[in-house]
Amino acid sequence: QGINAEYGGEFASFYITAFDNEGNEKKVGGDLFDVSVTGPTGNVDVQVSDLNNGRYFVKYLPSKAGKYGIGVTLDGHHIVGSPLSLLCTNSSIKFRFEGSGLKTGVCDAPINFFIKVENEEGKPINLGSYAFEVKITGPDNAEVKGRVMGANGSYVVEFTPKKLGYYLVDIFLFGSSIMQGRPIKTHVQN
């Protein structure tokens, strides 16, 4: 599934949801997932708990701030979304979203809004725009190309819609969604 906020010195966790060959969620456990986590100091101990309902709880302890890699395999093959990278910080990262593009936009014209990345004290965190990815789904579930630009804790998300309707914008930091299952919904009008 996904990984929530990461904190240096505290346990981090996520869930794996198993699916059968037809794409249905499994309702029983028993799969042998292999999870590896590597960080700035090397391999990290990982605990995988089979919840016996098709879900698996994964827990690990990042030892210091930095970039971490997570790999999840089943029968020697990476699952969807694996491997991924994420950033572990000594303090929590806060994301603030600003701009008119969060709610509305005009067809065939660039829509944009800002992401402000700050620490607990409200100071900007420079992650580099390369750390972000944006996934935009338009009317009829069409994927729309978007980009993230900026630095020094202030980033601009921009896309140009070609159809009227609602667009869902999900933003990823080092491969993990920062939207916590609540994408931005922008209404595009004439």
Backbone as JSON Lines, residues from 0, in Angstrom:
{"i":0,"aa":"Q","n":[0.84,-1.18,0.0],"ca":[0.0,0.0,0.0],"c":[0.88,1.24,0.0]}
{"i":1,"aa":"G","n":[1.18,1.8,1.13],"ca":[1.95,3.02,1.12],"c":[2.71,3.2,2.4]}
{"i":2,"aa":"I","n":[3.47,4.25,2.45],"ca":[4.29,4.54,3.62],"c":[3.93,5.94,4.07]}
{"i":3,"aa":"N","n":[3.64,6.08,5.35],"ca":[3.31,7.38,5.89],"c":[4.57,8.14,6.24]}
{"i":4,"aa":"A","n":[4.45,9.19,7.03],"ca":[5.6,10.02,7.38],"c":[6.67,9.18,8.07]}
{"i":5,"aa":"E","n":[7.9,9.53,7.83],"ca":[9.04,8.83,8.4],"c":[9.74,9.72,9.4]}
{"i":6,"aa":"Y","n":[10.2,9.17,10.5],"ca":[10.89,9.93,11.53],"c":[12.13,9.18,11.96]}
{"i":7,"aa":"G","n":[13.27,9.86,11.99],"ca":[14.48,9.25,12.48],"c":[14.34,8.89,13.94]}
{"i":8,"aa":"G","n":[14.76,7.7,14.34],"ca":[14.71,7.29,15.74],"c":[13.39,6.73,16.2]}
{"i":9,"aa":"E","n":[12.39,6.7,15.36],"ca":[11.09,6.12,15.7],"c":[10.77,5.03,14.69]}
{"i":10,"aa":"F","n":[9.97,4.04,15.1],"ca":[9.59,2.99,14.18],"c":[8.78,3.56,13.02]}
{"i":11,"aa":"A","n":[9.03,3.03,11.85],"ca":[8.24,3.35,10.67],"c":[7.54,2.07,10.25]}
{"i":12,"aa":"S","n":[6.39,2.19,9.63],"ca":[5.64,0.99,9.26],"c":[4.81,1.22,8.01]}
{"i":13,"aa":"F","n":[4.41,0.11,7.4],"ca":[3.49,0.15,6.27],"c":[2.83,-1.21,6.15]}
{"i":14,"aa":"Y","n":[1.8,-1.3,5.31],"ca":[1.08,-2.55,5.07],"c":[1.31,-3.02,3.65]}
{"i":15,"aa":"I","n":[1.33,-4.31,3.47],"ca":[1.32,-4.95,2.16],"c":[-0.04,-5.63,2.03]}
{"i":16,"aa":"T","n":[-0.71,-5.41,0.9],"ca":[-1.98,-6.09,0.64],"c":[-1.75,-7.08,-0.49]}
{"i":17,"aa":"A","n":[-2.09,-8.36,-0.26],"ca":[-1.87,-9.42,-1.24],"c":[-3.08,-9.55,-2.16]}
{"i":18,"aa":"F","n":[-2.8,-9.88,-3.43],"ca":[-3.84,-10.07,-4.44],"c":[-3.65,-11.44,-5.09]}
{"i":19,"aa":"D","n":[-4.74,-12.04,-5.55],"ca":[-4.63,-13.31,-6.26],"c":[-4.33,-13.05,-7.73]}
{"i":20,"aa":"N","n":[-4.23,-14.11,-8.53],"ca":[-3.88,-13.98,-9.95],"c":[-4.91,-13.23,-10.77]}
{"i":21,"aa":"E","n":[-6.14,-13.14,-10.27],"ca":[-7.18,-12.41,-10.99],"c":[-7.3,-10.96,-10.53]}
{"i":22,"aa":"G","n":[-6.43,-10.53,-9.61],"ca":[-6.44,-9.15,-9.16],"c":[-7.35,-8.87,-7.99]}
{"i":23,"aa":"N","n":[-7.9,-9.93,-7.36],"ca":[-8.77,-9.76,-6.19],"c":[-7.94,-9.78,-4.91]}
{"i":24,"aa":"E","n":[-8.33,-8.95,-3.95],"ca":[-7.63,-8.96,-2.66],"c":[-7.81,-10.31,-1.99]}
{"i":25,"aa":"K","n":[-6.69,-10.84,-1.48],"ca":[-6.77,-12.11,-0.75],"c":[-7.37,-11.87,0.63]}
{"i":26,"aa":"K","n":[-8.06,-12.87,1.13],"ca":[-8.69,-12.78,2.46],"c":[-8.0,-13.66,3.48]}
{"i":27,"aa":"V","n":[-6.94,-14.39,3.04],"ca":[-6.17,-15.25,3.93],"c":[-4.69,-14.92,3.79]}
{"i":28,"aa":"G","n":[-3.92,-15.28,4.8],"ca":[-2.48,-15.03,4.79],"c":[-1.72,-16.19,4.2]}
{"i":29,"aa":"G","n":[-0.43,-16.27,4.57],"ca":[0.39,-17.38,4.14],"c":[1.41,-17.06,3.07]}
{"i":30,"aa":"D","n":[1.35,-15.87,2.48],"ca":[2.35,-15.5,1.49],"c":[3.66,-15.18,2.19]}
{"i":31,"aa":"L","n":[4.77,-15.49,1.53],"ca":[6.09,-15.25,2.12],"c":[6.75,-14.05,1.43]}
{"i":32,"aa":"F","n":[6.37,-12.87,1.9],"ca":[6.96,-11.64,1.35],"c":[8.35,-11.46,1.94]}
{"i":33,"aa":"D","n":[9.29,-11.06,1.09],"ca":[10.64,-10.73,1.54],"c":[10.77,-9.21,1.45]}
{"i":34,"aa":"V","n":[11.02,-8.56,2.58],"ca":[11.12,-7.1,2.64],"c":[12.54,-6.74,3.05]}
{"i":35,"aa":"S","n":[13.15,-5.87,2.27],"ca":[14.49,-5.37,2.62],"c":[14.45,-3.86,2.71]}
{"i":36,"aa":"V","n":[15.14,-3.33,3.71],"ca":[15.25,-1.89,3.89],"c":[16.73,-1.56,4.04]}
{"i":37,"aa":"T","n":[17.2,-0.63,3.22],"ca":[18.58,-0.17,3.34],"c":[18.58,1.34,3.55]}
{"i":38,"aa":"G","n":[19.52,1.8,4.34],"ca":[19.61,3.22,4.65],"c":[21.05,3.7,4.62]}
{"i":39,"aa":"P","n":[21.29,4.88,5.16],"ca":[22.63,5.47,5.15],"c":[23.68,4.61,5.86]}
{"i":40,"aa":"T","n":[23.26,3.77,6.79],"ca":[24.22,2.93,7.52],"c":[24.18,1.47,7.08]}
{"i":41,"aa":"G","n":[23.45,1.16,5.99],"ca":[23.37,-0.21,5.49],"c":[22.01,-0.82,5.69]}
{"i":42,"aa":"N","n":[21.98,-2.16,5.85],"ca":[20.71,-2.88,6.01],"c":[20.07,-2.58,7.36]}
{"i":43,"aa":"V","n":[18.75,-2.54,7.35],"ca":[17.96,-2.26,8.55],"c":[17.13,-3.5,8.88]}
{"i":44,"aa":"D","n":[17.04,-3.84,10.16],"ca":[16.2,-4.98,10.58],"c":[14.74,-4.67,10.29]}
{"i":45,"aa":"V","n":[14.04,-5.68,9.76],"ca":[12.64,-5.53,9.37],"c":[11.83,-6.64,9.99]}
{"i":46,"aa":"Q","n":[10.63,-6.31,10.48],"ca":[9.68,-7.31,10.98],"c":[8.47,-7.33,10.07]}
{"i":47,"aa":"V","n":[8.11,-8.5,9.57],"ca":[6.91,-8.66,8.75],"c":[5.95,-9.55,9.51]}
{"i":48,"aa":"S","n":[4.74,-9.05,9.77],"ca":[3.72,-9.82,10.5],"c":[2.56,-10.15,9.58]}
{"i":49,"aa":"D","n":[2.28,-11.44,9.45],"ca":[1.14,-11.91,8.66],"c":[-0.11,-11.72,9.51]}
{"i":50,"aa":"L","n":[-1.05,-10.89,9.04],"ca":[-2.28,-10.62,9.79],"c":[-3.36,-11.66,9.48]}
{"i":51,"aa":"N","n":[-3.02,-12.64,8.64],"ca":[-3.91,-13.76,8.29],"c":[-5.22,-13.32,7.63]}
{"i":52,"aa":"N","n":[-5.18,-12.17,6.97],"ca":[-6.37,-11.67,6.27],"c":[-6.01,-11.11,4.89]}
{"i":53,"aa":"G","n":[-4.82,-11.49,4.39],"ca":[-4.36,-10.97,3.12],"c":[-3.52,-9.71,3.26]}
{"i":54,"aa":"R","n":[-3.37,-9.24,4.49],"ca":[-2.55,-8.05,4.75],"c":[-1.38,-8.43,5.64]}
{"i":55,"aa":"Y","n":[-0.29,-7.69,5.44],"ca":[0.95,-7.94,6.18],"c":[1.45,-6.6,6.71]}
{"i":56,"aa":"F","n":[1.78,-6.57,8.01],"ca":[2.26,-5.36,8.66],"c":[3.79,-5.41,8.7]}
{"i":57,"aa":"V","n":[4.42,-4.35,8.17],"ca":[5.88,-4.27,8.11],"c":[6.34,-3.13,9.0]}
{"i":58,"aa":"K","n":[7.35,-3.42,9.84],"ca":[7.86,-2.43,10.78],"c":[9.38,-2.46,10.76]}
{"i":59,"aa":"Y","n":[9.98,-1.26,10.8],"ca":[11.44,-1.17,10.84],"c":[11.82,0.11,11.59]}
{"i":60,"aa":"L","n":[13.08,0.2,11.98],"ca":[13.57,1.35,12.76],"c":[14.68,2.05,12.0]}
{"i":61,"aa":"P","n":[14.37,3.19,11.36],"ca":[15.44,3.97,10.72],"c":[16.4,4.49,11.79]}
{"i":62,"aa":"S","n":[17.7,4.29,11.58],"ca":[18.68,4.65,12.61],"c":[19.17,6.08,12.49]}
{"i":63,"aa":"K","n":[19.06,6.67,11.29],"ca":[19.49,8.05,11.13],"c":[18.81,8.65,9.91]}
{"i":64,"aa":"A","n":[18.81,9.97,9.84],"ca":[18.18,10.67,8.72],"c":[18.91,10.35,7.43]}
{"i":65,"aa":"G","n":[18.17,10.34,6.32],"ca":[18.76,10.1,5.01],"c":[17.8,9.38,4.1]}
{"i":66,"aa":"K","n":[18.32,8.99,2.94],"ca":[17.51,8.3,1.94],"c":[17.5,6.8,2.25]}
{"i":67,"aa":"Y","n":[16.33,6.2,2.2],"ca":[16.15,4.77,2.46],"c":[15.54,4.12,1.23]}
{"i":68,"aa":"G","n":[15.93,2.88,0.99],"ca":[15.35,2.1,-0.09],"c":[14.59,0.92,0.5]}
{"i":69,"aa":"I","n":[13.42,0.64,-0.06],"ca":[12.6,-0.48,0.4],"c":[12.29,-1.37,-0.8]}
{"i":70,"aa":"G","n":[12.56,-2.65,-0.63],"ca":[12.23,-3.63,-1.65],"c":[11.29,-4.67,-1.07]}
{"i":71,"aa":"V","n":[10.24,-4.99,-1.8],"ca":[9.29,-6.03,-1.38],"c":[9.16,-7.02,-2.52]}
{"i":72,"aa":"T","n":[9.5,-8.28,-2.25],"ca":[9.4,-9.3,-3.28],"c":[8.53,-10.45,-2.79]}
{"i":73,"aa":"L","n":[7.94,-11.16,-3.76],"ca":[7.18,-12.38,-3.52],"c":[7.64,-13.37,-4.57]}
{"i":74,"aa":"D","n":[8.11,-14.51,-4.13],"ca":[8.65,-15.53,-5.04],"c":[9.77,-14.97,-5.92]}
{"i":75,"aa":"G","n":[10.59,-14.08,-5.35],"ca":[11.73,-13.53,-6.07],"c":[11.43,-12.4,-7.03]}
{"i":76,"aa":"H","n":[10.16,-11.96,-7.1],"ca":[9.77,-10.88,-8.01],"c":[9.26,-9.69,-7.21]}
{"i":77,"aa":"H","n":[9.69,-8.49,-7.61],"ca":[9.21,-7.27,-6.94],"c":[7.71,-7.12,-7.15]}
{"i":78,"aa":"I","n":[7.01,-6.7,-6.09],"ca":[5.59,-6.4,-6.21],"c":[5.45,-5.02,-6.84]}
{"i":79,"aa":"V","n":[4.23,-4.66,-7.25],"ca":[3.96,-3.36,-7.84],"c":[4.36,-2.26,-6.86]}
{"i":80,"aa":"G","n":[5.13,-1.28,-7.34],"ca":[5.56,-0.18,-6.5],"c":[6.91,-0.41,-5.84]}
{"i":81,"aa":"S","n":[7.47,-1.59,-6.01],"ca":[8.76,-1.92,-5.4],"c":[9.8,-2.06,-6.51]}
{"i":82,"aa":"P","n":[11.03,-1.63,-6.27],"ca":[11.52,-0.96,-5.06],"c":[11.12,0.52,-5.06]}
{"i":83,"aa":"L","n":[11.22,1.13,-3.89],"ca":[10.93,2.55,-3.78],"c":[11.94,3.2,-2.85]}
{"i":84,"aa":"S","n":[12.04,4.51,-2.97],"ca":[12.94,5.29,-2.12],"c":[12.12,6.26,-1.32]}
{"i":85,"aa":"L","n":[12.59,6.58,-0.13],"ca":[11.91,7.59,0.68],"c":[12.94,8.32,1.51]}
{"i":86,"aa":"L","n":[12.53,9.45,2.04],"ca":[13.41,10.28,2.84],"c":[13.01,10.18,4.29]}
{"i":87,"aa":"C","n":[13.96,9.88,5.14],"ca":[13.73,9.82,6.58],"c":[14.41,11.05,7.19]}
{"i":88,"aa":"T","n":[13.66,11.83,7.94],"ca":[14.19,13.05,8.53],"c":[14.17,12.96,10.04]}
{"i":89,"aa":"N","n":[14.92,13.86,10.67],"ca":[14.94,13.9,12.13],"c":[13.69,14.54,12.7]}
{"i":90,"aa":"S","n":[12.98,15.26,11.91],"ca":[11.73,15.87,12.36],"c":[10.68,15.64,11.29]}
{"i":91,"aa":"S","n":[9.44,15.81,11.67],"ca":[8.39,15.56,10.7],"c":[8.41,16.62,9.61]}
{"i":92,"aa":"I","n":[8.01,16.2,8.43],"ca":[7.89,17.11,7.31],"c":[6.42,17.49,7.18]}
{"i":93,"aa":"K","n":[6.17,18.79,7.02],"ca":[4.8,19.26,6.83],"c":[4.67,19.79,5.4]}
{"i":94,"aa":"F","n":[3.54,19.5,4.79],"ca":[3.27,19.97,3.44],"c":[2.09,20.93,3.49]}
{"i":95,"aa":"R","n":[2.26,22.09,2.9],"ca":[1.18,23.08,2.78],"c":[0.94,23.31,1.3]}
{"i":96,"aa":"F","n":[-0.33,23.37,0.91],"ca":[-0.7,23.57,-0.48],"c":[-1.4,24.92,-0.61]}
{"i":97,"aa":"E","n":[-0.98,25.7,-1.62],"ca":[-1.55,27.04,-1.82],"c":[-1.77,27.29,-3.31]}
{"i":98,"aa":"G","n":[-2.79,28.1,-3.62],"ca":[-3.01,28.54,-4.99],"c":[-4.39,28.19,-5.5]}
{"i":99,"aa":"S","n":[-4.82,28.96,-6.51],"ca":[-6.16,28.78,-7.07],"c":[-6.31,27.46,-7.8]}
{"i":100,"aa":"G","n":[-5.21,26.9,-8.31],"ca":[-5.26,25.63,-9.04],"c":[-5.66,24.45,-8.19]}
{"i":101,"aa":"L","n":[-5.74,24.65,-6.87],"ca":[-6.19,23.58,-5.98],"c":[-7.67,23.29,-6.17]}
{"i":102,"aa":"K","n":[-8.43,24.27,-6.63],"ca":[-9.88,24.1,-6.72],"c":[-10.41,24.19,-8.14]}
{"i":103,"aa":"T","n":[-9.93,25.18,-8.91],"ca":[-10.49,25.39,-10.25],"c":[-9.41,25.73,-11.25]}
{"i":104,"aa":"G","n":[-9.78,25.58,-12.53],"ca":[-8.9,25.94,-13.62],"c":[-9.7,26.05,-14.9]}
{"i":105,"aa":"V","n":[-9.01,26.48,-15.97],"ca":[-9.65,26.68,-17.26],"c":[-9.05,25.69,-18.25]}
{"i":106,"aa":"C","n":[-9.91,25.13,-19.08],"ca":[-9.49,24.15,-20.09],"c":[-8.47,24.78,-21.04]}
{"i":107,"aa":"D","n":[-7.45,24.03,-21.42],"ca":[-6.39,24.43,-22.34],"c":[-5.5,25.57,-21.83]}
{"i":108,"aa":"A","n":[-5.52,25.8,-20.53],"ca":[-4.64,26.82,-19.93],"c":[-3.9,26.17,-18.75]}
{"i":109,"aa":"P","n":[-2.64,26.54,-18.55],"ca":[-1.89,25.94,-17.43],"c":[-2.57,26.19,-16.09]}
{"i":110,"aa":"I","n":[-2.63,25.13,-15.28],"ca":[-3.13,25.21,-13.91],"c":[-1.93,24.95,-13.01]}
{"i":111,"aa":"N","n":[-1.78,25.75,-11.97],"ca":[-0.69,25.49,-11.05],"c":[-1.08,25.83,-9.62]}
{"i":112,"aa":"F","n":[-0.33,25.22,-8.71],"ca":[-0.45,25.52,-7.29],"c":[0.89,25.23,-6.64]}
{"i":113,"aa":"F","n":[1.06,25.69,-5.41],"ca":[2.34,25.56,-4.72],"c":[2.29,24.49,-3.64]}
{"i":114,"aa":"I","n":[3.43,23.81,-3.46],"ca":[3.65,22.93,-2.32],"c":[4.74,23.6,-1.49]}
{"i":115,"aa":"K","n":[4.43,23.87,-0.24],"ca":[5.42,24.4,0.7],"c":[5.83,23.26,1.62]}
{"i":116,"aa":"V","n":[7.13,22.99,1.69],"ca":[7.65,21.9,2.5],"c":[8.4,22.52,3.68]}
{"i":117,"aa":"E","n":[7.96,22.17,4.91],"ca":[8.52,22.8,6.11],"c":[8.78,21.76,7.19]}
{"i":118,"aa":"N","n":[9.67,22.11,8.13],"ca":[9.88,21.27,9.3],"c":[8.89,21.7,10.4]}
{"i":119,"aa":"E","n":[9.03,21.1,11.57],"ca":[8.08,21.39,12.67],"c":[8.08,22.86,13.07]}
{"i":120,"aa":"E","n":[9.22,23.55,12.88],"ca":[9.32,24.97,13.24],"c":[8.84,25.9,12.14]}
{"i":121,"aa":"G","n":[8.38,25.34,11.01],"ca":[7.9,26.15,9.91],"c":[9.0,26.64,8.98]}
{"i":122,"aa":"K","n":[10.21,26.1,9.11],"ca":[11.32,26.49,8.24],"c":[11.31,25.62,6.99]}
{"i":123,"aa":"P","n":[11.62,26.23,5.82],"ca":[11.6,25.47,4.56],"c":[12.61,24.33,4.56]}
{"i":124,"aa":"I","n":[12.22,23.24,3.91],"ca":[13.1,22.09,3.71],"c":[13.35,21.97,2.21]}
{"i":125,"aa":"N","n":[14.6,21.98,1.8],"ca":[14.96,21.87,0.4],"c":[15.13,20.4,0.04]}
{"i":126,"aa":"L","n":[14.2,19.86,-0.73],"ca":[14.26,18.46,-1.15],"c":[14.68,18.32,-2.61]}
{"i":127,"aa":"G","n":[14.61,19.41,-3.37],"ca":[14.88,19.35,-4.8],"c":[13.66,18.85,-5.55]}
{"i":128,"aa":"S","n":[13.36,19.47,-6.68],"ca":[12.14,19.09,-7.41],"c":[12.22,17.66,-7.95]}
{"i":129,"aa":"Y","n":[13.44,17.1,-8.1],"ca":[13.59,15.73,-8.59],"c":[12.96,14.72,-7.63]}
{"i":130,"aa":"A","n":[12.79,15.1,-6.36],"ca":[12.25,14.19,-5.36],"c":[10.75,13.97,-5.53]}
{"i":131,"aa":"F","n":[10.09,14.89,-6.25],"ca":[8.64,14.84,-6.41],"c":[8.23,14.25,-7.75]}
{"i":132,"aa":"E","n":[7.09,13.56,-7.73],"ca":[6.41,13.12,-8.95],"c":[4.95,13.5,-8.79]}
{"i":133,"aa":"V","n":[4.28,13.71,-9.89],"ca":[2.86,14.04,-9.83],"c":[2.11,13.08,-10.75]}
{"i":134,"aa":"K","n":[0.98,12.57,-10.26],"ca":[0.11,11.71,-11.07],"c":[-1.24,12.41,-11.14]}
{"i":135,"aa":"I","n":[-1.68,12.69,-12.35],"ca":[-2.93,13.42,-12.55],"c":[-3.86,12.55,-13.38]}
{"i":136,"aa":"T","n":[-5.07,12.37,-12.88],"ca":[-6.09,11.6,-13.57],"c":[-7.23,12.54,-13.93]}
{"i":137,"aa":"G","n":[-7.54,12.61,-15.22],"ca":[-8.59,13.51,-15.69],"c":[-9.91,12.79,-15.9]}
{"i":138,"aa":"P","n":[-10.84,13.49,-16.54],"ca":[-12.14,12.86,-16.85],"c":[-11.92,11.57,-17.63]}
{"i":139,"aa":"D","n":[-12.78,10.63,-17.47],"ca":[-12.7,9.31,-18.12],"c":[-11.43,8.56,-17.7]}
{"i":140,"aa":"N","n":[-10.89,8.87,-16.5],"ca":[-9.69,8.23,-15.96],"c":[-8.46,8.36,-16.86]}
{"i":141,"aa":"A","n":[-8.44,9.38,-17.71],"ca":[-7.29,9.61,-18.58],"c":[-6.13,10.19,-17.76]}
{"i":142,"aa":"E","n":[-4.92,9.66,-18.01],"ca":[-3.75,10.18,-17.32],"c":[-3.28,11.46,-18.01]}
{"i":143,"aa":"V","n":[-2.97,12.47,-17.22],"ca":[-2.58,13.79,-17.72],"c":[-1.15,14.06,-17.28]}
{"i":144,"aa":"K","n":[-0.35,14.6,-18.19],"ca":[1.04,14.89,-17.87],"c":[1.13,16.16,-17.02]}
{"i":145,"aa":"G","n":[1.94,16.07,-15.97],"ca":[2.16,17.22,-15.1],"c":[3.62,17.27,-14.7]}
{"i":146,"aa":"R","n":[4.03,18.37,-14.08],"ca":[5.42,18.49,-13.64],"c":[5.5,19.27,-12.34]}
{"i":147,"aa":"V","n":[6.63,19.07,-11.65],"ca":[6.89,19.78,-10.4],"c":[8.22,20.5,-10.58]}
{"i":148,"aa":"M","n":[8.22,21.8,-10.25],"ca":[9.43,22.61,-10.38],"c":[9.64,23.37,-9.08]}
{"i":149,"aa":"G","n":[10.89,23.74,-8.81],"ca":[11.16,24.58,-7.66],"c":[12.31,24.08,-6.82]}
{"i":150,"aa":"A","n":[12.53,24.77,-5.71],"ca":[13.61,24.44,-4.79],"c":[13.4,25.22,-3.5]}
{"i":151,"aa":"N","n":[14.27,24.96,-2.53],"ca":[14.27,25.7,-1.26],"c":[12.95,25.65,-0.51]}
{"i":152,"aa":"G","n":[12.26,24.53,-0.59],"ca":[11.04,24.35,0.18],"c":[9.78,24.84,-0.49]}
{"i":153,"aa":"S","n":[9.87,25.41,-1.71],"ca":[8.7,25.9,-2.42],"c":[8.7,25.31,-3.83]}
{"i":154,"aa":"Y","n":[7.63,24.58,-4.15],"ca":[7.56,23.87,-5.41],"c":[6.25,24.18,-6.1]}
{"i":155,"aa":"V","n":[6.26,24.22,-7.43],"ca":[5.07,24.5,-8.22],"c":[4.68,23.22,-8.96]}
{"i":156,"aa":"V","n":[3.41,22.84,-8.83],"ca":[2.84,21.75,-9.61],"c":[2.08,22.39,-10.76]}
{"i":157,"aa":"E","n":[2.32,21.9,-11.99],"ca":[1.67,22.51,-13.14],"c":[1.2,21.44,-14.11]}
{"i":158,"aa":"F","n":[0.0,21.65,-14.68],"ca":[-0.5,20.78,-15.74],"c":[-1.49,21.57,-16.58]}
{"i":159,"aa":"T","n":[-1.71,21.11,-17.81],"ca":[-2.64,21.77,-18.73],"c":[-3.74,20.79,-19.11]}
{"i":160,"aa":"P","n":[-4.95,21.0,-18.59],"ca":[-6.06,20.09,-18.9],"c":[-6.61,20.34,-20.3]}
{"i":161,"aa":"K","n":[-7.03,19.27,-20.96],"ca":[-7.57,19.37,-22.31],"c":[-9.07,19.12,-22.38]}
{"i":162,"aa":"K","n":[-9.67,18.69,-21.25],"ca":[-11.11,18.41,-21.21],"c":[-11.73,19.09,-20.0]}
{"i":163,"aa":"L","n":[-13.01,19.36,-20.08],"ca":[-13.76,19.88,-18.94],"c":[-14.02,18.75,-17.96]}
{"i":164,"aa":"G","n":[-14.11,19.07,-16.69],"ca":[-14.42,18.07,-15.69],"c":[-13.5,18.15,-14.5]}
{"i":165,"aa":"Y","n":[-13.48,17.07,-13.71],"ca":[-12.67,17.02,-12.5],"c":[-11.37,16.27,-12.74]}
{"i":166,"aa":"Y","n":[-10.29,16.79,-12.16],"ca":[-8.97,16.2,-12.24],"c":[-8.49,15.88,-10.84]}
{"i":167,"aa":"L","n":[-7.98,14.66,-10.64],"ca":[-7.43,14.25,-9.35],"c":[-5.91,14.3,-9.43]}
{"i":168,"aa":"V","n":[-5.3,15.01,-8.48],"ca":[-3.85,15.2,-8.47],"c":[-3.28,14.53,-7.23]}
{"i":169,"aa":"D","n":[-2.39,13.56,-7.45],"ca":[-1.69,12.89,-6.35],"c":[-0.22,13.23,-6.47]}
{"i":170,"aa":"I","n":[0.42,13.53,-5.36],"ca":[1.81,13.97,-5.35],"c":[2.63,12.97,-4.55]}
{"i":171,"aa":"F","n":[3.77,12.59,-5.11],"ca":[4.64,11.59,-4.51],"c":[6.0,12.21,-4.17]}
{"i":172,"aa":"L","n":[6.51,11.85,-3.01],"ca":[7.85,12.26,-2.58],"c":[8.67,10.99,-2.45]}
{"i":173,"aa":"F","n":[9.74,10.87,-3.23],"ca":[10.58,9.67,-3.25],"c":[9.73,8.41,-3.4]}
{"i":174,"aa":"G","n":[8.71,8.47,-4.27],"ca":[7.91,7.3,-4.58],"c":[6.72,7.04,-3.68]}
{"i":175,"aa":"S","n":[6.56,7.81,-2.58],"ca":[5.45,7.6,-1.65],"c":[4.5,8.8,-1.71]}
{"i":176,"aa":"S","n":[3.2,8.52,-1.8],"ca":[2.21,9.59,-1.86],"c":[2.23,10.4,-0.57]}
{"i":177,"aa":"I","n":[2.19,11.72,-0.71],"ca":[2.09,12.6,0.45],"c":[0.65,13.02,0.71]}
{"i":178,"aa":"M","n":[-0.28,12.53,-0.1],"ca":[-1.67,12.95,-0.03],"c":[-2.5,12.1,0.92]}
{"i":179,"aa":"Q","n":[-1.95,11.05,1.46],"ca":[-2.63,10.18,2.42],"c":[-4.01,9.75,1.95]}
{"i":180,"aa":"G","n":[-4.09,9.37,0.67],"ca":[-5.34,8.87,0.12],"c":[-6.37,9.93,-0.2]}
{"i":181,"aa":"R","n":[-5.98,11.21,-0.12],"ca":[-6.9,12.31,-0.41],"c":[-6.31,13.21,-1.5]}
{"i":182,"aa":"P","n":[-6.41,12.79,-2.78],"ca":[-5.83,13.62,-3.83],"c":[-6.54,14.97,-3.94]}
{"i":183,"aa":"I","n":[-5.84,15.92,-4.52],"ca":[-6.42,17.24,-4.79],"c":[-7.41,17.09,-5.92]}
{"i":184,"aa":"K","n":[-8.59,17.71,-5.8],"ca":[-9.63,17.61,-6.82],"c":[-9.83,19.0,-7.42]}
{"i":185,"aa":"T","n":[-9.41,19.16,-8.68],"ca":[-9.51,20.45,-9.38],"c":[-10.6,20.38,-10.43]}
{"i":186,"aa":"H","n":[-11.5,21.37,-10.4],"ca":[-12.6,21.43,-11.36],"c":[-12.22,22.32,-12.53]}
{"i":187,"aa":"V","n":[-12.17,21.75,-13.73],"ca":[-11.79,22.49,-14.94],"c":[-13.06,22.88,-15.68]}
{"i":188,"aa":"Q","n":[-13.14,24.19,-15.96],"ca":[-14.31,24.77,-16.62],"c":[-13.87,25.58,-17.84]}
{"i":189,"aa":"N","n":[-14.85,26.13,-18.56],"ca":[-14.57,27.04,-19.7],"c":[-14.16,28.39,-19.18]}
